[in-house]
Amino acid sequence: MADSEDNVDRELFRNVEKLRQLRIEHRDLDEIIERLILDIHADELQLKRLKKRKLMLKDQITRLESELIPDLNA
């Protein structure tokens, strides 16, 4: 029983850590995108790719957050 609780704790810690890393990357991308928007010489293709990556990160964050929040009906 203790082993399964340890596994759950380790998995929870990994998920929380992953969520933290995703949020940091999302924030960093946001800052880069904002700077590129202000640069008239910015590469539009690069900007689009960064925005797409940012959206994918947001989806991952939302999915992971929903996994970490327990069901209220449970």
C-alpha positions as CSV (number, residue, x, y, z in Angstrom):
1,M,0.0,0.0,0.0
2,A,2.8,2.4,0.9
3,D,4.5,1.7,-2.5
4,S,1.4,2.8,-4.4
5,E,1.1,5.9,-2.3
6,D,4.7,6.7,-3.0
7,N,4.1,6.2,-6.7
8,V,1.1,8.5,-6.6
9,D,3.2,11.1,-4.8
10,R,6.0,10.9,-7.3
11,E,3.6,11.1,-10.2
12,L,1.9,14.1,-8.7
13,F,5.2,15.8,-8.1
14,R,6.3,15.1,-11.7
15,N,3.0,16.6,-13.0
16,V,3.3,19.7,-10.8
17,E,6.9,20.2,-12.0
18,K,5.9,19.7,-15.6
19,L,3.1,22.2,-15.2
20,R,5.6,24.7,-13.7
21,Q,8.0,24.2,-16.6
22,L,5.2,24.6,-19.2
23,R,4.0,27.9,-17.5
24,I,7.5,29.3,-17.5
25,E,8.0,28.4,-21.2
26,H,4.6,29.9,-22.0
27,R,5.5,33.1,-20.2
28,D,8.9,33.3,-21.9
29,L,7.3,32.8,-25.3
30,D,4.8,35.5,-24.5
31,E,7.6,38.0,-23.8
32,I,9.5,37.0,-27.0
33,I,6.4,37.4,-29.1
34,E,5.7,40.8,-27.6
35,R,9.2,42.0,-28.4
36,L,9.0,40.6,-32.0
37,I,5.6,42.3,-32.6
38,L,7.4,45.7,-31.8
39,D,10.2,44.9,-34.2
40,I,9.3,46.0,-37.8
41,H,12.0,43.7,-39.2
42,A,10.7,40.6,-37.4
43,D,10.2,37.4,-39.4
44,E,6.5,36.8,-39.8
45,L,6.9,33.1,-40.2
46,Q,8.9,32.9,-37.0
47,L,6.3,34.9,-35.2
48,K,3.5,32.6,-36.4
49,R,5.5,29.5,-35.3
50,L,6.1,31.0,-31.9
51,K,2.4,31.9,-31.5
52,K,1.5,28.3,-32.5
53,R,3.9,26.9,-30.0
54,K,2.5,29.2,-27.3
55,L,-1.1,27.9,-28.1
56,M,0.1,24.3,-27.9
57,L,1.7,25.0,-24.5
58,K,-1.5,26.6,-23.3
59,D,-3.4,23.5,-24.4
60,Q,-0.9,21.3,-22.5
61,I,-1.2,23.5,-19.4
62,T,-5.0,23.3,-19.5
63,R,-5.0,19.5,-19.9
64,L,-2.5,19.0,-17.1
65,E,-4.3,21.4,-14.8
66,S,-7.6,19.5,-15.4
67,E,-5.8,16.2,-14.5
68,L,-4.4,17.6,-11.3
69,I,-7.8,19.0,-10.1
70,P,-9.9,16.3,-8.6
71,D,-13.5,15.8,-9.8
72,L,-16.0,17.5,-7.6
73,N,-18.5,14.7,-8.1
74,A,-16.1,12.0,-6.9
